[in-house]
């Protein structure tokens, strides 16, 4: 009996106890609130320690409960990532860091009093199949989920659901919802007639205030950018829908929790979903990881709450080791960790190869080949196709579909310094080439006519060019104005002339030695006294992001070693 009592006591301690939440917030924060599962998602004011630190003790809380911080008593003030994007719900950490607020709460601001009736409009095309309106403070439409919106009005050829509040005495707070767990964040302080557009139909979503003159035909083809916030540790993100025949199109990674993709000739009414791999096995789910998500229609900022079939999204550094048949000329790996391209592995001996990847997840799929084509993919001992692999510390290839010719000895990647002399009056210098995926990477100014940049894991045969701006309009040319061919590495390059020079030379001189940089739990802390351009690279020499810092800020980064303007910083 004593053992049983001890067991239940331990379980009780695990599930409910008093927890202290500590958070570092941006300078200029006037208040801080916490809302989560431990307080029924109500906004609970925290105790101010100093200008950038707040704390609170919450009884009956446990470390697995989700929560977020806000700078005020409403979701208008919710925390964002450093780029202003949505972040997923937190789970307990002894010391949290807020990178940015959606907006800063001003406690002493007098809320405007409504004058007369207020009508709220919701664009019907983006609304829920059945939309409820819940209201509090200045009006009451009954207990949750409120009242069903049935009244409509057409404004400038756009159909809206609407509801009119008759002469409320004070500002009205509202929530649009579907009565089944999906809802908008709190819309607080409504004091006048406003038009809204819903940015998604799953989970808690944002709404956008719109001008009724914005006539958007949801069936009219246009160019749309799909932006999505995903759970931390997501290995990759794909979009599949009517716009691509329900095939899987890889999206571009912005940072660890944000992906984007721009598509031409699509409509806002086209349906789609997100996946964490090129398979429906990892389709998006609701936060419980069990409930399906309905097909989406276009929202400017989508949020994925969870993925199917991925019990953990945590990324790490993994070494892939494989034993191959005797006579194998070379070994390549292709999978979700490298966009299904063929990456040459390092030869250990005649039957063993190895390769290390940073920031990959164990659930990522892959296969081996003995050449840089699928003609040379691995098969089983009988010559039959095999399923995609997931991580194993020691793989074994039984056979190859075909044997490739022995490759030429590959170049060994190394660290190279690019030095260039430029014409007088050059406002800035960028390099773009094979090693940067032909994106424009800013170089460091040495003096008015010299720039430099150090890149890791590059080869001397990779081609590149210089520009004096972030466009090919500003590419280098010969002295007579003719085009320059692609360069390969030399110890010192010389630019004879530029095709043109940008009028805006604001990038010039963004440099600052009076700067503090250090890593903290899940973020990079930056403090500068003037505008400073920062280039953040990982240990593979890949540019993670470029920002202009001015003042104090936090940049959310995965754990690991980074090089920031030639300074090593560890984020833990």
Phi, psi and omega per residue, in radians:
X1 nan -0.692 -3.132
X2 -1.066 -0.697 3.128
X3 -1.100 -0.681 3.136
X4 -1.135 -0.760 3.135
X5 -1.095 -0.732 3.114
X6 -1.101 -0.673 3.139
X7 -1.091 -0.825 -3.123
X8 -1.189 -0.568 3.075
X9 -1.118 -0.723 3.114
X10 -1.135 -0.722 3.129
X11 -1.107 -0.703 3.129
X12 -1.113 -0.711 3.119
X13 -1.130 -0.589 -3.140
X14 -1.252 -0.662 -2.997
X15 -1.536 -0.455 -3.086
X16 -2.649 2.170 3.097
X17 -2.793 3.074 3.077
X18 -1.497 2.226 3.117
X19 -2.084 2.519 3.052
X20 -1.796 2.125 3.116
X21 -1.772 2.133 3.109
X22 -2.055 2.392 -3.096
X23 -2.486 2.423 2.997
X24 -1.709 2.251 -3.032
X25 -2.098 2.834 3.141
X26 -1.118 2.613 3.046
X27 -1.016 2.470 -3.118
X28 1.667 -0.049 3.077
X29 -1.210 2.314 -3.103
X30 -1.714 -0.382 3.132
X31 -2.830 2.857 3.104
X32 -2.477 2.342 3.138
X33 -2.163 2.669 3.061
X34 -2.146 2.400 3.122
X35 -2.403 2.265 -3.113
X36 -2.940 -2.957 -3.107
X37 -1.137 -0.465 -3.094
X38 -1.321 -0.259 3.086
X39 -2.301 0.522 3.081
X40 1.010 0.568 3.090
X41 1.040 0.458 2.971
X42 -1.519 2.769 -3.082
X43 -1.607 1.906 -3.054
X44 -1.839 2.132 -3.061
X45 -1.252 2.397 -3.125
X46 -1.695 2.876 -3.132
X47 -1.559 2.280 -3.135
X48 -1.365 2.216 3.063
X49 -1.610 -0.880 3.016
X50 -2.691 -2.926 -2.994
X51 -1.084 -0.431 -3.099
X52 -2.180 0.272 -3.129
X53 -2.409 2.376 3.109
X54 -2.338 2.735 -3.126
X55 -2.572 2.756 3.060
X56 -2.797 2.481 2.998
X57 -1.767 2.230 3.116
X58 -2.133 2.094 3.105
X59 -1.327 2.764 3.092
X60 0.999 0.675 3.080
X61 -1.948 2.695 3.022
X62 -2.320 2.812 -2.957
X63 -1.232 -0.244 -3.131
X64 -1.578 -0.095 -3.087
X65 -1.327 2.423 -3.140
X66 -1.425 2.652 3.128
X67 -2.859 2.935 3.034
X68 -2.503 2.835 3.056
X69 -1.832 2.631 3.059
X70 -2.368 2.642 3.110
X71 -1.506 -0.036 3.128
X72 -2.707 3.115 -3.040
X73 -1.455 0.912 3.128
X74 -3.057 2.830 -3.069
X75 -1.303 -0.198 3.011
X76 -1.035 -0.420 -3.032
X77 -1.828 0.344 -3.017
X78 -1.173 2.679 3.096
X79 -1.201 2.645 3.095
X80 -2.271 2.951 3.018
X81 -1.379 3.134 -3.035
X82 -1.090 -0.405 3.141
X83 -1.671 0.099 -3.135
X84 1.504 0.161 -3.137
X85 -1.535 2.877 3.126
X86 -1.194 2.653 3.017
X87 -2.141 2.693 3.117
X88 -1.303 2.943 3.089
X89 -1.080 2.456 3.070
X90 -1.407 2.771 2.810
X91 -2.103 2.855 -2.846
X92 -0.977 2.317 2.959
X93 -2.414 2.482 -3.091
X94 -1.138 -0.478 -3.132
X95 -2.440 1.837 3.135
X96 -1.667 2.806 3.083
X97 -2.330 2.174 3.039
X98 -1.642 2.178 -3.114
X99 -1.410 -0.642 -3.002
X100 -2.852 2.708 3.052
X101 -1.862 2.606 3.003
X102 -1.060 -0.757 2.923
X103 -2.765 2.757 -3.066
X104 -1.644 2.252 3.139
X105 -1.247 2.331 3.052
X106 -1.963 1.706 -3.009
X107 -1.011 -0.543 -3.050
X108 -1.635 0.085 3.136
X109 -1.246 2.262 3.116
X110 -1.418 2.125 -3.139
X111 -1.288 2.265 -3.136
X112 -1.014 2.398 3.108
X113 -1.517 2.351 3.118
X114 -1.067 2.574 3.048
X115 -2.044 1.783 -3.127
X116 1.479 -2.760 -3.079
X117 -1.304 2.659 3.053
X118 -2.142 2.246 3.033
X119 -2.009 2.249 3.052
X120 -1.836 2.274 -3.140
X121 -1.960 2.437 3.054
X122 -2.223 2.120 -3.129
X123 -0.954 2.043 -2.989
X124 -1.105 -0.636 -3.090
X125 -1.054 -0.529 -3.113
X126 -1.706 -0.061 -3.027
X127 -1.365 3.007 3.035
X128 -1.208 2.798 3.098
X129 -0.992 -0.760 2.947
X130 -2.168 2.086 -3.056
X131 -1.902 2.205 3.047
X132 -1.764 2.611 3.042
X133 -2.082 2.100 3.100
X134 -1.905 2.437 -3.093
X135 -2.445 2.611 3.059
X136 -2.636 3.134 -2.990
X137 1.149 -1.698 -3.034
X138 -1.286 -0.179 -3.126
X139 -2.735 2.833 3.133
X140 -2.422 2.132 3.117
X141 -1.943 0.450 3.108
X142 1.694 3.041 -3.140
X143 -1.120 2.811 3.103
X144 -0.918 2.368 0.197
X145 -1.630 0.222 3.135
X146 1.654 -2.538 -3.076
X147 -1.961 2.600 3.080
X148 -1.302 2.306 3.108
X149 -1.495 2.046 -3.139
X150 -2.105 -0.415 -3.096
X151 -1.312 2.367 -3.132
X152 -2.204 2.801 3.055
X153 -2.637 2.420 3.107
X154 -1.718 2.141 3.135
X155 -2.165 2.105 -3.112
X156 0.885 0.807 3.079
X157 1.207 0.187 3.076
X158 -1.950 2.315 -3.117
X159 -1.561 2.275 3.126
X160 -2.153 2.490 2.809
X161 -1.337 2.595 -3.123
X162 -2.594 2.742 2.991
X163 -2.590 2.421 -3.121
X164 -1.921 2.230 3.015
X165 -1.649 2.156 -3.061
X166 -1.471 1.967 3.038
X167 0.682 1.042 3.105
X168 -1.127 2.588 -3.086
X169 -1.362 -0.403 3.114
X170 -2.594 3.057 -3.074
X171 -0.986 2.541 -3.103
X172 -1.812 2.420 2.997
X173 -1.827 2.371 -3.071
X174 -2.384 2.791 2.987
X175 -2.447 2.258 2.930
X176 -1.548 2.419 3.138
X177 -2.692 2.962 -3.135
X178 -1.814 0.116 -3.139
X179 1.283 0.105 -3.053
X180 -2.360 0.530 3.044
X181 1.731 -0.213 3.094
X182 -1.737 2.368 -3.022
X183 -2.794 2.917 2.985
X184 -1.498 2.879 2.928
X185 -1.176 2.915 3.121
X186 -1.023 2.332 3.014
X187 -1.920 1.818 -2.965
X188 -1.873 2.723 3.010
X189 1.209 0.650 3.122
X190 -1.359 2.098 -3.076
X191 -2.168 0.005 -3.113
X192 -2.649 2.889 3.093
X193 -1.043 2.235 -3.034
X194 -2.420 2.500 3.063
X195 -1.811 2.415 -3.095
X196 -2.240 2.698 2.998
X197 -2.238 2.321 -3.106
X198 -1.482 2.267 -3.110
X199 -1.756 1.023 -3.139
X200 2.196 2.900 -3.083
X201 -2.300 0.215 -3.092
X202 -2.188 2.313 3.111
X203 1.234 -2.719 3.070
X204 -1.542 2.139 -3.034
X205 -2.198 2.826 3.090
X206 -1.506 2.747 2.955
X207 -2.107 2.701 3.135
X208 -2.017 2.268 2.998
X209 -1.285 2.297 -3.080
X210 -2.233 2.801 3.050
X211 -1.556 2.232 -3.113
X212 -1.045 -0.227 3.061
X213 -1.340 -0.215 3.101
X214 -1.316 1.611 -3.137
X215 -1.515 1.926 -3.137
X216 -2.023 2.011 3.078
X217 -1.515 1.948 -3.050
X218 -1.153 -0.198 3.134
X219 -1.872 0.109 -3.139
X220 -1.542 2.160 3.137
X221 -1.062 2.429 3.114
X222 -2.745 3.102 3.050
X223 -1.661 2.146 -3.076
X224 -2.184 2.494 3.048
X225 -1.852 2.140 3.124
X226 -1.678 2.077 3.108
X227 -2.027 2.361 -3.102
X228 -2.457 2.415 2.998
X229 -1.717 2.246 -3.041
X230 -2.108 2.862 3.118
X231 -1.068 2.558 3.098
X232 -0.996 2.391 3.137
X233 1.567 0.022 3.106
X234 -1.009 2.221 -3.052
X235 -1.288 -0.547 -3.121
X236 -2.911 2.926 3.110
X237 -2.467 2.326 3.132
X238 -2.190 2.714 3.031
X239 -2.100 2.401 3.124
X240 -2.396 2.256 -3.115
X241 -2.999 -2.893 -3.103
X242 -1.142 -0.419 -3.098
X243 -1.296 -0.309 3.123
X244 -2.311 0.479 3.102
X245 1.144 0.473 -3.130
X246 1.038 0.492 2.954
X247 -1.582 3.050 -3.026
X248 -1.820 1.984 3.128
X249 -1.847 2.140 -3.130
X250 -1.179 2.388 3.106
X251 -1.686 2.837 -3.133
X252 -1.540 2.266 -3.133
X253 -1.348 2.189 3.066
X254 -1.583 -0.883 3.006
X255 -2.702 -2.919 -2.991
X256 -1.081 -0.420 -3.097
X257 -2.173 0.261 -3.114
X258 -2.406 2.357 3.089
X259 -2.298 2.733 -3.119
X260 -2.548 2.732 3.073
X261 -2.806 2.303 3.086
X262 -1.857 2.246 -3.128
X263 -2.163 2.406 3.090
X264 -1.595 2.712 2.990
X265 1.009 0.788 3.081
X266 -2.119 2.875 3.129
X267 -2.094 2.730 -3.133
X268 -1.198 -0.338 -3.111
X269 -1.501 -0.171 -3.136
X270 -1.131 2.411 -3.102
X271 -1.580 2.651 -3.124
X272 -2.867 2.939 3.028
X273 -2.497 2.877 3.062
X274 -1.853 2.624 3.030
X275 -2.359 2.772 3.123
X276 -1.674 0.061 3.049
X277 -2.733 3.046 3.130
X278 -1.417 0.945 -3.063
X279 -2.830 2.569 3.059
X280 -1.262 -0.134 3.098
X281 -1.097 -0.399 -3.083
X282 -2.148 0.708 -3.137
X283 -1.255 2.758 3.133
X284 -1.144 2.583 3.121
X285 -2.337 2.973 2.981
X286 -1.270 3.031 -2.970
X287 -1.010 -0.466 -3.130
X288 -1.321 -0.143 -3.138
X289 1.282 0.138 -3.071
X290 -2.130 -0.724 -3.027
X291 -1.393 2.291 3.133
X292 -1.174 2.676 3.036
X293 -1.773 2.353 3.085
X294 -1.164 2.715 3.063
X295 -0.974 2.409 3.133
X296 -1.527 2.766 2.788
X297 -2.107 2.923 -2.850
X298 -0.968 2.264 2.972
X299 -2.318 2.476 -3.069
X300 -1.177 -0.512 3.133
X301 -2.457 1.776 -3.140
X302 -1.592 2.790 3.098
X303 -2.315 2.191 3.011
X304 -1.698 2.218 -3.084
X305 -1.528 -0.619 -3.115
X306 -2.817 2.858 3.096
X307 -2.001 2.529 3.041
X308 -1.311 2.414 2.980
X309 1.336 0.060 3.082
X310 -2.041 1.723 -3.103
X311 -1.232 -0.440 3.119
X312 -2.503 2.343 3.105
X313 -1.784 0.088 -3.014
X314 -1.118 2.290 3.109
X315 -1.709 2.725 -3.106
X316 -2.735 3.119 3.022
X317 -1.594 2.134 -3.083
X318 -2.177 2.448 3.058
X319 -1.863 2.148 3.133
X320 -1.680 2.071 3.118
X321 -2.018 2.380 -3.095
X322 -2.482 2.443 3.011
X323 -1.742 2.240 -3.035
X324 -2.103 2.846 3.129
X325 -1.109 2.613 3.059
X326 -1.010 2.470 -3.133
X327 1.600 0.000 3.101
X328 -1.150 2.174 -3.073
X329 -1.345 -0.502 -3.122
X330 -2.928 2.914 3.119
X331 -2.415 2.347 3.133
X332 -2.166 2.715 3.038
X333 -2.170 2.398 3.121
X334 -2.387 2.254 -3.107
X335 -2.981 -2.912 -3.103
X336 -1.173 -0.402 -3.121
X337 -1.294 -0.295 3.126
X338 -2.323 0.446 3.078
X339 1.173 0.465 3.136
X340 1.041 0.541 2.948
X341 -1.647 2.918 -3.054
X342 -1.686 1.929 -3.137
X343 -1.835 2.153 -3.123
X344 -1.179 2.369 3.113
X345 -1.652 2.835 -3.138
X346 -1.506 2.265 -3.126
X347 -1.361 2.213 3.074
X348 -1.610 -0.881 3.007
X349 -2.691 -2.935 -2.995
X350 -1.098 -0.373 -3.099
X351 -2.207 0.253 -3.128
X352 -2.408 2.378 3.111
X353 -2.340 2.744 -3.124
X354 -2.576 2.728 3.064
X355 -2.832 2.415 3.134
X356 -1.929 2.314 3.048
X357 -2.026 2.471 3.010
X358 -1.654 2.653 3.037
X359 0.933 0.966 3.054
X360 -2.169 2.787 3.139
X361 -1.922 2.608 -3.097
X362 -1.136 -0.383 -3.130
X363 -1.457 -0.064 -3.131
X364 -1.176 2.420 -3.084
X365 -1.592 2.670 -3.111
X366 -2.872 2.952 3.012
X367 -2.525 2.866 3.066
X368 -1.844 2.629 3.008
X369 -2.394 2.819 3.077
X370 -1.828 0.202 3.063
X371 -2.741 3.040 -3.052
X372 -1.585 0.678 3.040
X373 -2.528 2.755 3.092
X374 -1.244 -0.195 3.042
X375 -1.045 -0.391 -3.037
X376 -1.934 0.447 -3.073
X377 -1.252 2.735 3.096
X378 -1.205 2.590 3.067
X379 -2.379 3.015 3.108
X380 -1.407 -3.136 -3.049
X381 -1.058 -0.435 3.138
X382 -1.615 0.036 3.130
X383 1.527 0.187 -3.140
X384 -1.550 2.663 3.084
X385 -1.059 2.632 3.067
X386 -2.061 2.784 3.129
X387 -1.266 2.764 3.053
X388 -1.014 2.500 3.112
X389 -1.512 2.767 2.805
X390 -2.131 2.927 -2.857
X391 -0.985 2.334 3.018
X392 -2.462 2.439 -3.052
X393 -1.118 -0.520 -3.133
X394 -2.446 1.842 3.117
X395 -1.630 2.777 3.079
X396 -2.328 2.185 3.037
X397 -1.631 2.166 -3.114
X398 -1.389 -0.666 -3.039
X399 -2.850 2.834 3.046
X400 -1.925 2.555 3.091
X401 -1.105 -0.661 3.046
X402 -2.725 2.770 -3.122
X403 -1.788 2.184 3.113
X404 -1.385 2.773 3.025
X405 -1.178 2.613 -3.134
X406 -1.062 2.255 -3.103
X407 -1.324 2.800 2.990
X408 -1.147 2.707 -3.134
X409 -1.041 2.053 -3.071
X410 -1.235 2.663 3.035
X411 -1.150 2.522 3.100
X412 -1.592 2.111 3.099
X413 -1.033 2.528 -3.116
X414 -2.555 3.092 3.056
X415 -1.632 2.164 -3.091
X416 -2.161 2.531 3.071
X417 -1.858 2.141 3.107
X418 -1.713 2.050 3.127
X419 -2.036 2.355 -3.108
X420 -2.471 2.440 3.009
X421 -1.738 2.263 -3.038
X422 -2.107 2.853 3.129
X423 -1.134 2.666 3.063
X424 -1.060 2.494 -3.136
X425 1.571 0.026 3.096
X426 -1.156 2.175 -3.078
X427 -1.366 -0.504 -3.115
X428 -2.920 2.899 3.125
X429 -2.406 2.370 3.141
X430 -2.212 2.718 3.039
X431 -2.150 2.430 3.116
X432 -2.460 2.301 -3.110
X433 -2.997 -2.900 -3.139
X434 -0.988 -0.635 -3.046
X435 -1.353 -0.224 3.113
X436 -2.037 0.252 -3.057
X437 0.991 0.523 3.105
X438 1.036 0.524 2.939
X439 -1.689 2.805 -3.019
X440 -1.582 1.967 -3.122
X441 -1.833 2.137 -3.128
X442 -1.169 2.443 3.094
X443 -1.721 2.863 -3.108
X444 -1.600 2.320 -3.108
X445 -1.371 2.220 3.059
X446 -1.626 -0.881 3.009
X447 -2.692 -2.946 -2.998
X448 -1.074 -0.414 -3.092
X449 -2.172 0.253 -3.122
X450 -2.414 2.373 3.090
X451 -2.319 2.746 -3.127
X452 -2.547 2.741 3.065
X453 -2.777 2.342 3.083
X454 -1.832 2.224 3.106
X455 -2.149 2.434 3.121
X456 -1.766 2.749 3.076
X457 0.984 0.830 3.082
X458 -2.166 2.885 3.126
X459 -2.108 2.761 -3.079
X460 -1.247 -0.331 -3.112
X461 -1.506 -0.167 -3.132
X462 -1.164 2.406 -3.029
X463 -1.600 2.690 -3.097
X464 -2.871 2.962 3.013
X465 -2.505 2.882 3.067
X466 -1.862 2.628 3.014
X467 -2.396 2.833 3.073
X468 -1.876 0.247 3.073
X469 -2.840 3.025 -3.066
X470 -1.544 0.915 3.117
X471 -2.837 2.635 3.095
X472 -1.240 -0.147 3.022
X473 -1.088 -0.362 -3.040
X474 -1.967 0.458 -3.069
X475 -1.280 2.740 3.082
X476 -1.179 2.606 3.067
X477 -2.414 2.981 3.060
X478 -1.270 2.974 -3.094
X479 -1.058 -0.507 3.128
X480 -1.550 0.089 3.108
X481 1.587 -0.049 3.112
X482 -1.330 2.775 -3.114
X483 -1.084 2.654 3.049
X484 -1.852 2.380 3.070
X485 -1.236 2.881 3.096
X486 -1.072 2.443 3.115
X487 -1.554 2.783 2.793
X488 -2.132 2.861 -2.902
X489 -1.010 2.385 2.924
X490 -2.440 2.824 -3.043
X491 -1.149 -0.513 -3.129
X492 -2.636 2.069 3.129
X493 -1.735 2.776 3.083
X494 -2.336 2.190 3.039
X495 -1.639 2.159 -3.108
X496 -1.366 -0.710 -3.097
X497 -2.843 2.912 3.078
X498 -1.930 2.580 3.086
X499 -1.063 -0.742 3.004
X500 -2.792 2.909 -3.121
X501 -2.107 2.263 -3.123
X502 -1.097 2.498 3.122
X503 -1.209 -0.616 -3.116
X504 -1.512 1.880 -3.130
X505 -1.851 0.553 -3.068
X506 -1.156 -0.332 3.135
X507 -1.240 -0.488 -3.076
X508 -1.051 2.357 3.018
X509 1.406 0.095 3.082
X510 -1.307 1.621 -3.071
X511 -2.776 2.551 -3.025
X512 -2.813 2.075 3.121
X513 -1.511 -0.331 3.141
X514 -1.482 1.344 -2.985
X515 -2.512 2.512 3.063
X516 -1.970 2.335 3.105
X517 -2.365 2.225 2.942
X518 -2.784 2.693 -3.132
X519 -1.542 2.532 3.029
X520 -2.270 -2.927 -3.095
X521 -1.203 1.726 3.047
X522 1.422 0.231 -3.092
X523 -2.744 2.837 3.023
X524 -1.869 2.165 3.093
X525 -1.592 2.309 -3.124
X526 -2.290 2.358 3.039
X527 -2.409 2.123 -3.138
X528 -2.277 2.763 3.099
X529 -1.731 -0.144 3.086
X530 -2.715 2.939 -3.114
X531 -0.991 2.220 -3.062
X532 -2.395 2.239 3.091
X533 -1.477 2.243 -3.132
X534 -2.072 2.268 3.048
X535 -1.914 2.034 -3.047
X536 -1.841 2.044 -3.141
X537 -1.993 2.612 2.974
X538 -1.558 -3.127 -3.046
X539 -1.284 -0.142 3.055
X540 -1.574 0.064 3.141
X541 1.425 0.150 -3.139
X542 -1.530 2.366 3.098
X543 -1.250 2.067 3.127
X544 -1.427 -0.834 3.072
X545 -2.916 2.720 3.045
X546 -2.091 2.250 -3.130
X547 -2.366 2.820 2.943
X548 -1.935 1.960 -3.121
X549 -1.642 2.457 3.098
X550 -2.566 1.793 -3.060
X551 1.692 -2.609 -3.088
X552 -1.761 2.336 3.126
X553 -2.764 2.856 3.090
X554 -2.143 2.366 3.093
X555 -2.007 2.069 3.140
X556 -1.224 2.200 -3.140
X557 -2.443 2.656 3.030
X558 -1.192 2.734 3.120
X559 -1.065 2.434 3.114
X560 2.655 -3.097 3.139
X561 -1.677 2.328 3.125
X562 -2.249 2.706 3.026
X563 -1.971 2.026 -3.094
X564 -2.028 1.903 -3.096
X565 0.849 0.844 3.092
X566 1.232 0.208 3.066
X567 -1.926 2.257 3.120
X568 -1.379 2.301 3.132
X569 -2.353 2.323 3.110
X570 -1.825 2.150 3.023
X571 -1.747 2.177 -3.046
X572 -1.985 nan nan
